[in-house]
Amino acid sequence: MNPMVILFGVIFICFIWTGLYFIIQGERQREIDNAFKETGNYARMFEEHTVRTIAGLDQIALLLKYQVEKEGLRIDLRRLINDERFSGQPFVVLAVLDKNGELVASSQEIVSRINNSDLEFFQVHRTMDSGQLFVGKPHLGRASGKWLIQLSRRINLPDGSFGGVVVVGVNPYYFAHFYKQVDMGENSVITLVGRDGIVRVRQSGEKVTFGLDLRQRLNSEFSHSVAGHYMDISIGDQTRRLFSFRNLAEYPLTVVVGASEEQVFQDLDRRVTAYYSAGAALSGLVLLFVALLLRSVGRRERLEAQLRQSEERFRHVIRSLQFGVVIIDAKSHIILEANPKALEMIGGDAGAVLGSVCHQFICPADSGRCPVP
């Protein structure tokens, strides 16, 4: 009996904690789904803002390209900036480089000769004519002295050969300033990363960084689909986050939005603590019930053992008596016990006598007398 009681307790406690496990896992998955939905919505919003911003700057680059190809390299950019189409655009500098990489025109005053032929965007345009806007890595401008994301287009000479590059430089802090306007909670992160795996700008709290290398993440996550979600530890601050990303169709950029796991599961963690407390209390009640049941069963077994010992002593006594003793059930007149002397007097063995009706042996019908009523 005791093993069955213990087994019942163990099964019931396992049922409690198994149920809690599935409840917690279900709520955890719902929190993850909600976090991915929220970060996905933010990623879409930041994607739209990024596309609008870069599209506006690309229009400026195309206008510069057209003017230079039409009028030549010596263009008055300061005069051009007064055009209404440039109003409200977040660029820091406009520049024109000739086919040798020399800075020949700038929206800022040129105080010295500057050659940019070693820069990536210049090398890319000189090597091939893709007809696309090139979004460069964050770079400290040699003329402006400010950090810039340089958006550039190739200048073609009338014969189609390489004639230089037009550049529109935008401060990466412009994007960070927009990101700050959206309260996504503590330890959230927003990243604009190029398809080359280099971060253009990353906003995490009050900290703005750029230039991080995410090529490993780019290959394993971003390249598989237009949009998606994943969980990982951020390279920048080693914080575990839930991320949503969107690849911009128009430009070689990806927007990534992450919410910290600690923030996402903050409410769930409080509920889990309450669940564990309830589970522990219920398990304690089960253990108490099992202990009381074991105590009751043990007490009953001890009483039964004492009764068996008492009966055995009684049987031993009557077996040792030198006169016959027969014990009969008062209701059914069944012989329950007979000592050896009684069996000898009756003239039967224990197998035949015990369990039989008493008058068959003690007072047969032909005797004319029977002490049993």
Secondary structure, DSSP 4 states (H G I P E B T S, - for coil): -HHHHHHHHHHHHHHHHHHHHHHHHHHHHHHHHHHHHHHHHHHHHHHHHHHHHHHHHHHHHHHHHHHHHHH-S---HHHHHTSGGGTT--EEEEEEEETT-BEEEESS---S--B-TTSHHHHHHHH----S-EEEEEEE-TTT-SEEEEEEEEEE-TTS-EEEEEEEEE-HHHHHHHHHTS---TT-EEEEEETTSBEEEEEETTEEE---B-HHHHHHTGGG-SEEEEEEE-TTT--EEEEEEEE-SSSSEEEEEEEEHHHHTHHHHHHHHHHHHHHHHHHHHHHHHHHHHHHHHHHHHHHHHHHHHHHHHHHHHHHH-SS--EEE-TTT-BEEEE-HHHHHHHT--HHHHTTSBGGGTTS-GGGS--S--
